[in-house]
Amino acid sequence: MNLAILIGVASYNRPVADLPACEHDVDLMNQLLRHTNKFPNTLELRKNTSSAEVKTQLAQFISKFKDQPVDELFFYFSGHGDLFKDDFYFLFSDFDEKRRNQTSLTNDELDSMLKTLSPKLMIKIVDACHAGVAYVKEPDALAKQLQTSKGTFSNCYFMFSSQSSQSSLQDSRLSDFTETFVEACATFTGQDIRYKDIVDHIADAFVGNADQTPTFVIQAPCVEVFCTVDDLIRKLHAARRTTRSSPAATAEPLSSGISQAIKARAAEFSNKEEVLEFITKLGEQLTRVAFASELKDAYKLTTATSETYQGIPGLEGVGQWVKENGADFFAKPTHVLKTYEVPEEDPYYYGAVFGSALNPSLSPQRKMVKKQIWVIAGVDCTAQTPFKSVRITAFPNYQNLPHAVAVIVFYLLEKGLRPFLYVSNREGARLGQTCRA
């Protein structure tokens, strides 16, 4: 018996942004699974995705089949996610950071629930970003968490849409990672497509993409077949192609294929004047930001632009991120000279240590010497811009409310703009990058 669980969380309570594509992701994935004729028992959750409802439905579905032999268990999630204290959190519609454990589900808890089914093969596919911001941390944090998770199952394929410091991209129609998963099946030239074939297709599709690098963990012989590809599955790809056009497809015919490719590529870029105009208008829009809810009477908002990054903490983490991922960025890390102390090198020291073992009164003392090293202290934009940061301050109109500050800094790419968000309130401060584009 094979089971499937599909969860898509498209609507979120503020301040977490809605993800309209996630509902479409689940619909497309459900179509794919139906065409495989492999998963007659499927739990699909995409309408009511509150934490209580999702956890209840999950528990009931798992309890229903826990005493039956399960050959393959297919789990799919599209929505917001977050890495917190070495665990991955699936965030639901009513997510509240102050009630994190109640309004989300940890990867560890999910594994414990799924483990009760004792599947011979576990498939886990997660197309998620990290709660509106992806906090800058060690690049392989997610990979380490997945390596720990795989020990729960004897045979498994885990596919996460991005690394812990990256975004998972989508438009209003579909998420890139989910679309590529389906594309791998629909364009497969053989008959029986393995899970490893899908992994290879996705990995190749994101090569050179500095914004999104999928993460995979495999603990299996790599012979497991996902499905037999037929005309119904191939038509999924054909249907999607009719809904998306590219600059190359809409460009006027040219006499040369090379010149057509050049023109299509050029259409993806903006000139200097267009970029400056966009950033200027962005600043103007942000200066008019205001609360639309009941908070409009509780706070007074002020917005100011700045040509510097002065007073913004955590930029050293962004500098490290740009160093590792910023090949297409008009930005560079900044450095400071750090002084530290180390014991002075002494070729006779260890001989003296041996002598002190015979006579403790002769215990050697090593002199401390100062050394210096260049370390990343921040990051700077190398392109000309009207401003470098925007500070939005919420001044409370009542003494029992906290003061809050949000700072947006951004860096230009060859074909876009990457903002980072800093929020400061009574609970502390964070600096992160926007997640869903």
LINUR-V697012 format. One record per pair of residues at least 24 apart in sequence whose ideal C-beta (glycine too) atoms are under 10 Angstrom apart, sorted by the first residue. I is the first residue (numbers start at 1). J is the second residue. Records with the same first field share a line. If there is no record, write none. Layout:
I: J ; J
This chain:
1: 39 ; 40 ; 41 ; 65 ; 68 ; 69 ; 70 ; 71 ; 72 ; 73 ; 117 ; 119
2: 33 ; 36 ; 38 ; 39 ; 40 ; 41 ; 42 ; 70 ; 71 ; 72 ; 73 ; 74 ; 119 ; 120 ; 121 ; 123
3: 39 ; 40 ; 41 ; 42 ; 43 ; 61 ; 62 ; 64 ; 65 ; 68 ; 70 ; 71 ; 72 ; 73 ; 74 ; 75 ; 114 ; 117 ; 119
4: 29 ; 30 ; 33 ; 34 ; 36 ; 38 ; 39 ; 40 ; 41 ; 42 ; 43 ; 44 ; 72 ; 73 ; 74 ; 75 ; 76 ; 123
5: 39 ; 41 ; 42 ; 43 ; 44 ; 45 ; 57 ; 58 ; 61 ; 62 ; 73 ; 74 ; 75 ; 76 ; 77 ; 110 ; 113 ; 114 ; 124
6: 30 ; 33 ; 39 ; 42 ; 43 ; 44 ; 45 ; 46 ; 74 ; 75 ; 76 ; 77 ; 78 ; 125
7: 43 ; 44 ; 45 ; 46 ; 49 ; 54 ; 57 ; 58 ; 75 ; 76 ; 77 ; 78 ; 79 ; 90 ; 92 ; 105 ; 126
8: 44 ; 45 ; 46 ; 47 ; 49 ; 76 ; 77 ; 78 ; 79 ; 127 ; 175 ; 178
9: 45 ; 46 ; 49 ; 50 ; 51 ; 54 ; 77 ; 78 ; 79 ; 80 ; 81 ; 90 ; 91 ; 92 ; 93 ; 95 ; 128
10: 46 ; 47 ; 49 ; 78 ; 79 ; 93
11: 46 ; 47 ; 48 ; 49 ; 50 ; 79 ; 93 ; 94
12: 49 ; 79 ; 80 ; 91 ; 92 ; 93 ; 94 ; 95 ; 131 ; 132
13: 50 ; 92 ; 93 ; 94 ; 95 ; 96 ; 103
14: 132 ; 293 ; 295
15: 97 ; 131 ; 132 ; 406 ; 423
16: 79 ; 80 ; 82 ; 91 ; 93 ; 94 ; 95 ; 96 ; 97 ; 131 ; 132 ; 133 ; 435
17: 80 ; 129 ; 131 ; 132 ; 434 ; 435 ; 436
18: 80 ; 93 ; 436
19: 78 ; 79 ; 80 ; 127 ; 128 ; 129 ; 132 ; 168 ; 170 ; 172 ; 175 ; 435 ; 436
20: 170 ; 171 ; 172 ; 173
21: 78 ; 127 ; 169 ; 170 ; 171 ; 172 ; 173 ; 174 ; 175 ; 176 ; 178 ; 179 ; 436
22: 46 ; 49 ; 77 ; 78 ; 79 ; 80 ; 127 ; 128 ; 170 ; 174 ; 175 ; 178 ; 436
23: 47 ; 49 ; 78 ; 79
24: 78 ; 170 ; 171 ; 172 ; 173 ; 174 ; 175 ; 178 ; 179
25: 76 ; 77 ; 78 ; 79 ; 127 ; 170 ; 173 ; 174 ; 175 ; 177 ; 178 ; 179 ; 181 ; 182
26: 76 ; 77 ; 78 ; 79 ; 127 ; 178
27: 174
28: 78 ; 173 ; 174 ; 175 ; 178 ; 179 ; 181 ; 182 ; 236 ; 239 ; 240
29: 74 ; 76 ; 78 ; 125 ; 127 ; 178 ; 181 ; 182
30: 76
31: 182 ; 232 ; 233 ; 235 ; 236 ; 239
32: 76 ; 178 ; 181 ; 182 ; 185 ; 186 ; 226 ; 227 ; 232 ; 233 ; 236
33: 74 ; 76 ; 226 ; 227
34: 232
35: 185 ; 186 ; 227 ; 228 ; 229 ; 230 ; 231 ; 232 ; 233 ; 234 ; 235 ; 236
36: 74 ; 185 ; 193 ; 225 ; 226 ; 227 ; 228 ; 229 ; 230 ; 232 ; 233
37: 227 ; 228 ; 230 ; 232
38: 71 ; 72 ; 74 ; 225 ; 226 ; 227 ; 228
39: 72 ; 73 ; 74 ; 227
41: 65 ; 68 ; 70
42: 74 ; 76
43: 75
44: 76
45: 77 ; 92
46: 78 ; 79
48: 92 ; 93
49: 79 ; 91 ; 92 ; 93 ; 94
50: 92 ; 93 ; 94 ; 95 ; 103
51: 90 ; 91 ; 92 ; 93 ; 94 ; 95 ; 96 ; 99 ; 101 ; 102 ; 103 ; 104 ; 105
52: 92 ; 94 ; 102 ; 103
53: 92 ; 93 ; 94
54: 90 ; 92 ; 93 ; 94 ; 104 ; 105
55: 92 ; 102 ; 103 ; 104 ; 105 ; 109 ; 110 ; 113
58: 105 ; 109 ; 110 ; 113 ; 114
59: 113 ; 116
61: 113 ; 117
62: 113 ; 114 ; 115 ; 116 ; 117
63: 113 ; 116 ; 117
65: 116 ; 117 ; 119
66: 113 ; 116 ; 117 ; 118
67: 116 ; 117
68: 117 ; 118
69: 117 ; 118 ; 119 ; 120
70: 114 ; 116 ; 117 ; 118 ; 119 ; 120 ; 121 ; 122
71: 119 ; 120 ; 121
72: 119 ; 120 ; 121 ; 122 ; 123 ; 155 ; 224 ; 226
73: 114 ; 115 ; 117 ; 118 ; 119 ; 120 ; 121 ; 122 ; 123 ; 124 ; 153 ; 156
74: 119 ; 121 ; 122 ; 123 ; 124 ; 125 ; 157 ; 226
75: 110 ; 111 ; 114 ; 119 ; 122 ; 123 ; 124 ; 125 ; 126 ; 158
76: 123 ; 124 ; 125 ; 126 ; 127 ; 159 ; 178 ; 181
77: 105 ; 110 ; 124 ; 125 ; 126 ; 127 ; 128 ; 160 ; 161
78: 125 ; 126 ; 127 ; 128 ; 161 ; 168 ; 170 ; 174 ; 175 ; 177 ; 178
79: 126 ; 127 ; 128 ; 129 ; 168 ; 175 ; 436
80: 104 ; 128 ; 129 ; 130 ; 131 ; 132 ; 168 ; 435 ; 436
81: 105 ; 107 ; 126 ; 127 ; 128 ; 129 ; 130 ; 131 ; 134 ; 142 ; 160 ; 161 ; 162 ; 164 ; 168 ; 435
82: 128 ; 129 ; 130 ; 131 ; 132 ; 133 ; 134 ; 135 ; 164 ; 435
83: 107 ; 130 ; 131 ; 134 ; 135 ; 137 ; 141 ; 142 ; 145 ; 164 ; 165
84: 130 ; 131 ; 135
86: 141 ; 144 ; 145 ; 148
87: 145 ; 148 ; 149
88: 126 ; 128 ; 130 ; 141 ; 142 ; 145 ; 146 ; 149 ; 160 ; 164
89: 128 ; 130 ; 131
90: 126 ; 128
91: 128 ; 129 ; 130 ; 131 ; 132
95: 131 ; 132
97: 131 ; 427
98: 427
100: 131
104: 131
107: 142 ; 145 ; 146 ; 148 ; 149 ; 152 ; 158
108: 145 ; 148 ; 149 ; 152
110: 149 ; 152
111: 148 ; 149 ; 150 ; 151 ; 152 ; 153 ; 156
112: 152
114: 152 ; 153
115: 152 ; 153
118: 153 ; 154
119: 153 ; 154 ; 155 ; 156
120: 153 ; 154 ; 155 ; 224
121: 153 ; 154 ; 155 ; 156 ; 157 ; 195 ; 220 ; 224
122: 149 ; 150 ; 152 ; 153 ; 154 ; 155 ; 156 ; 157 ; 158 ; 219 ; 220
123: 153 ; 155 ; 156 ; 157 ; 158 ; 159 ; 195 ; 198 ; 220 ; 224 ; 226
124: 149 ; 150 ; 153 ; 156 ; 157 ; 158 ; 159 ; 160 ; 217
125: 157 ; 158 ; 159 ; 160 ; 161 ; 177 ; 178 ; 181 ; 195 ; 198 ; 202
126: 158 ; 159 ; 160 ; 161 ; 162 ; 168 ; 177 ; 215
127: 159 ; 160 ; 161 ; 162 ; 168 ; 169 ; 170 ; 174 ; 175 ; 176 ; 177 ; 178 ; 179 ; 180 ; 181 ; 214
128: 160 ; 161 ; 162 ; 168 ; 175 ; 177 ; 435 ; 436
129: 161 ; 162 ; 166 ; 167 ; 168 ; 169 ; 170 ; 175 ; 212 ; 433 ; 434 ; 435 ; 436 ; 437
130: 162 ; 164 ; 165 ; 166 ; 167 ; 168 ; 432 ; 433 ; 435 ; 436
131: 432 ; 435
132: 421 ; 423 ; 432 ; 434 ; 435 ; 436
133: 167 ; 419 ; 420 ; 421 ; 422 ; 423 ; 430 ; 431 ; 432 ; 433 ; 434 ; 435
134: 162 ; 163 ; 164 ; 165 ; 166 ; 167 ; 168 ; 321 ; 420 ; 432 ; 433 ; 434 ; 435 ; 436
135: 164 ; 165 ; 314 ; 317 ; 430 ; 431 ; 432 ; 433
136: 164 ; 165 ; 314 ; 315 ; 316 ; 317 ; 318 ; 319 ; 320 ; 321 ; 322 ; 420 ; 430 ; 431 ; 432 ; 433
137: 164 ; 165 ; 317 ; 320 ; 321 ; 432
138: 163 ; 164 ; 165 ; 320
139: 163 ; 164 ; 165 ; 166 ; 213 ; 320 ; 321 ; 324 ; 325
140: 164 ; 165 ; 215
141: 165
142: 166 ; 215 ; 217
143: 215 ; 216 ; 217
145: 215 ; 217
146: 215 ; 216 ; 217
147: 217 ; 219
148: 217
149: 217
150: 217 ; 218 ; 219 ; 220
151: 219
153: 219 ; 220
154: 219 ; 220
155: 218 ; 219 ; 220 ; 221 ; 224
156: 195 ; 217 ; 218 ; 219 ; 220 ; 224
157: 194 ; 195 ; 196 ; 198 ; 199 ; 216 ; 217 ; 218 ; 219 ; 220 ; 222 ; 224 ; 226
158: 199 ; 215 ; 216 ; 217 ; 218 ; 219
159: 195 ; 198 ; 199 ; 202 ; 203 ; 214 ; 215 ; 216 ; 217 ; 218
160: 213 ; 214 ; 215 ; 216 ; 217
161: 202 ; 206 ; 212 ; 213 ; 214 ; 215
162: 206 ; 209 ; 211 ; 212 ; 213 ; 214 ; 215 ; 435
163: 212 ; 213 ; 214 ; 215 ; 324 ; 325
164: 215
165: 213 ; 317 ; 320 ; 321 ; 324 ; 325 ; 432 ; 433
166: 209 ; 210 ; 211 ; 212 ; 213 ; 214 ; 215 ; 321 ; 325 ; 433 ; 435
167: 211 ; 212 ; 418 ; 433 ; 434 ; 435 ; 436 ; 437
168: 211 ; 212 ; 214 ; 435 ; 436 ; 437
169: 206 ; 209 ; 211 ; 212 ; 435 ; 436 ; 437
170: 435 ; 436 ; 437
171: 244 ; 436 ; 437
173: 240 ; 243 ; 244
174: 240 ; 243 ; 244
175: 436
176: 202 ; 205 ; 206 ; 209 ; 211 ; 212 ; 214 ; 437
177: 202 ; 205 ; 206 ; 212 ; 214
179: 205 ; 237 ; 240 ; 244
180: 204 ; 205 ; 206 ; 214
181: 205 ; 214 ; 226
182: 233 ; 236 ; 237 ; 240
183: 236 ; 237 ; 240 ; 241
184: 226 ; 229 ; 237
185: 226 ; 227 ; 229 ; 233 ; 234 ; 236 ; 237
186: 229 ; 232 ; 233 ; 234 ; 235 ; 236 ; 237 ; 238 ; 239 ; 240 ; 241
187: 229 ; 233 ; 234 ; 237
188: 226 ; 227 ; 228 ; 229 ; 233 ; 234 ; 237
189: 229
190: 228 ; 229
191: 225 ; 227 ; 228 ; 229 ; 230
192: 225 ; 226 ; 227 ; 228 ; 229
193: 225 ; 226 ; 227 ; 228 ; 229 ; 233
194: 220 ; 221 ; 222 ; 223 ; 224 ; 225 ; 226 ; 227
195: 220 ; 222 ; 223 ; 224 ; 225 ; 226 ; 227
196: 220 ; 221 ; 222 ; 223 ; 224 ; 225 ; 226
197: 222 ; 225 ; 226 ; 229
198: 226 ; 227
208: 327 ; 328
209: 328
210: 324 ; 325 ; 326 ; 327 ; 328 ; 329 ; 413 ; 418
211: 325 ; 328 ; 413 ; 416 ; 418 ; 433 ; 437
212: 437
213: 325
265: 415
268: 414 ; 415 ; 416
269: 414 ; 415 ; 416
270: 412 ; 414 ; 415 ; 416 ; 417
272: 383 ; 384
275: 330 ; 383 ; 384 ; 385 ; 386 ; 412 ; 417
276: 383 ; 384 ; 385 ; 386
277: 386
278: 417
279: 305 ; 383 ; 384 ; 385 ; 386 ; 387 ; 388 ; 410 ; 412 ; 417
280: 305 ; 385 ; 386 ; 387
281: 386
282: 386 ; 387 ; 390 ; 408 ; 410 ; 417 ; 419
283: 385 ; 386 ; 387 ; 390 ; 408
286: 390 ; 391 ; 392 ; 406 ; 408
287: 390 ; 392
289: 390 ; 392 ; 406
291: 394
295: 394 ; 396 ; 397 ; 401
296: 397
297: 397 ; 398
298: 394 ; 396 ; 397 ; 398 ; 400 ; 401
299: 393 ; 394 ; 395 ; 396 ; 397 ; 398 ; 401 ; 402 ; 403 ; 404
300: 393 ; 394 ; 395 ; 396 ; 397
301: 392 ; 393 ; 394 ; 395 ; 404 ; 406
302: 391 ; 392 ; 393 ; 394 ; 395
303: 390 ; 391 ; 392 ; 393 ; 406 ; 408
304: 387 ; 389 ; 390 ; 391 ; 392 ; 393
305: 386 ; 387 ; 388 ; 389 ; 390 ; 391 ; 408
306: 387 ; 388 ; 389 ; 390 ; 391 ; 407 ; 409
307: 385 ; 386 ; 387 ; 388 ; 389
308: 380 ; 387 ; 388 ; 389
309: 334 ; 378 ; 379 ; 380 ; 381 ; 388 ; 389 ; 407 ; 409
310: 388 ; 389
311: 389 ; 391 ; 405 ; 407 ; 422
312: 378 ; 388 ; 389 ; 391 ; 407 ; 408 ; 409 ; 420 ; 422 ; 424 ; 429 ; 431
313: 378 ; 407 ; 422 ; 424 ; 429 ; 430 ; 431
314: 378 ; 420 ; 422 ; 429 ; 430 ; 431 ; 432
315: 376 ; 377 ; 378 ; 379 ; 380 ; 409 ; 420 ; 422 ; 431
316: 375 ; 376 ; 377 ; 378 ; 379 ; 431
317: 376 ; 378 ; 379 ; 420 ; 430 ; 431 ; 432 ; 433
318: 376 ; 378 ; 379 ; 409 ; 411 ; 418 ; 420 ; 422 ; 431 ; 432 ; 433
319: 375 ; 376 ; 377 ; 378 ; 379 ; 380
320: 375 ; 376 ; 379
321: 376 ; 379 ; 418 ; 420 ; 431 ; 432 ; 433
322: 376 ; 378 ; 379 ; 380 ; 411 ; 418 ; 420
323: 376 ; 379
325: 418 ; 433
326: 379 ; 411 ; 413 ; 418
327: 413 ; 414
328: 412 ; 413 ; 414 ; 415 ; 416 ; 418
329: 379 ; 381 ; 382 ; 383 ; 411 ; 412 ; 413 ; 414 ; 416 ; 418
330: 381 ; 382 ; 383 ; 384 ; 385 ; 411 ; 412 ; 413 ; 414 ; 417
331: 379 ; 380 ; 381 ; 382 ; 383 ; 410 ; 411 ; 412 ; 413 ; 418
332: 379 ; 380 ; 381 ; 382 ; 411
333: 375 ; 376 ; 377 ; 378 ; 379 ; 380
334: 376 ; 377 ; 378 ; 379 ; 380
335: 373 ; 374 ; 375 ; 376 ; 377 ; 378
336: 373 ; 374 ; 375 ; 376 ; 377 ; 378
337: 372 ; 373 ; 374 ; 375 ; 377
338: 371 ; 372 ; 373 ; 374 ; 375 ; 377
339: 370 ; 371 ; 372 ; 373
340: 370 ; 371 ; 372 ; 373 ; 375
341: 368 ; 369 ; 370 ; 371
342: 366 ; 368 ; 369 ; 370 ; 371
343: 367 ; 368 ; 369
344: 368 ; 369
345: 369
379: 409 ; 411 ; 420
380: 411
381: 409 ; 410 ; 411 ; 412
382: 411 ; 412
383: 411 ; 412 ; 413
384: 412
385: 410 ; 411 ; 412 ; 417
389: 420 ; 422
390: 419
391: 422
392: 423
393: 424
394: 425
401: 426
402: 426 ; 427
405: 429
407: 431
408: 434
409: 433
410: 434
